[in-house]
Amino acid sequence: MVEQKVLVADNDYVELDNYIQENGFKTVFLVCDDSLRFLRIKEYFDKVEKRLNIRLVYFSDFTPNPLYESVVKGVKLFNDEGCDAIFAVGGGSTMDVAKCIKLYSNMDHNVNYLKQDIIPNDIPLFAIPTTAGTGSEATRYAVIYYEGEKQSVADYSCIPSTVMMDATVLKTLPEYQKKVTMLDALCHAIESYWSVNSTEESKVYSREAIQLIMANKDSYLANQDEGNANMLKAANVAGKAINITQTTAGHAMCYKLTSLYGIAHGHAAALCLSKLWPYMVDNTDKCIDTRGKDYVQGIFRDIANAFGCNDAKDAVALFDDLLKELGFNNPKADEKDYEILSSSVNPVRLKNNPIGLDYESINSLYRQIV
């Protein structure tokens, strides 16, 4: 896998000018969501066509939790317009759509793309993330929905070859969105750290992301330039970690919370982690990581150290304090909800978790979460 190149935007986006000119792009397919109109970089795109003699083809016909049909429309437009590069400017859904358009652009358009084998292509994919959370610009994964069902698409060739970090994009992000995206990145880093798939490389990324988030959260939430820039970096690094390991039980448990109670993904992931983490620390005898119970206990200590704590329980308490500081409350559940929630968990994700979980333990955790 080729190392992803990361650019840092200056006031005039000279780096973006250079990237376009060095690659000789003539027609750029710009995948963007509605947030573009609020961003400083919109002015750049408004003027770049005439200035650099290129053409932009805009595509924004998709929604959060994007549909397969939207991707099909994007692929058709990309090919009909003869585009030679894809730029993605937005959050996780934008990245997912852009990745799938890249992957599907050279496939048989008469057959459902989801039923075909992916054939890697060399279409340049350039990403500008507008939230510091998903880290999608650093991962091989994309999520789209087909006939109401979540479809996970994965291939290394859809990782953007170049990313530009532009701290100004976070200036206009609503406060709740800033909080939940930061928590998503933090949960990625924690879950990747303890994943049974972790490697020495992924653990370096996880540790760096946790330390960046904890050191910069106050500046980021105060909307200061340095905090915003470092939070973008933290989300990207956490994305590199889960690109290696995938997420674990915390994410597996959080998805149904978002649809059932209308809370954001990062909010749901953090609520799950706040109860899952102490359960795991107290139940290392249920270890399923082949590296053993002692190894997992050591990982919990390493995570605590990344948080600046002496032991795992102190780190759990610090995490809980962070959620209280952010003003996050637990949703209220009906008795029937617990069965719905417990039955929704993807068992594949549980295989990545170092501590074994069964239906009863998951149900018990949900009763603490909501």
GIFEN-V628321 format. One line per field, one symbol per residue. ss: DSSP state (A for helix, B for strand, O for the rest). Layout:
ss = ???
This chain:
ss = OOOOBBBBOOOOOAAAAAAAAAAOOOBBBBBBOAAAAAOOAAAAAAAAAAAAOOBBBBBOOOOOOOBAAAAAAAAAAAAAOOOOBBBBBBOAAAAAAAAAAAAAOOOOOOOOAAAOOOOOOOOBBBBBBOOOOOOAAAOOBBBBBBOOBBBBBBOAAAOOOBBBBOAAAAOOOOAAAAAAAAAAAAAAAAAAAAOOOOOAAAAAAAAAAAAAAAAAAAAAAOOOAAAAAAAAAAAAAAAAAAAAAOOOAAAAAAAAAAAAAOOOAAAAAAAAAAAAAAAAAAOAAABOOOOOAAAAAAAAAAAAAAOOOOOAAAAAAAAAAAAAAAOOOOOOOOAAAAAAAAAOOOAAAAOOOOBOOOAAAAAAAAAAAO
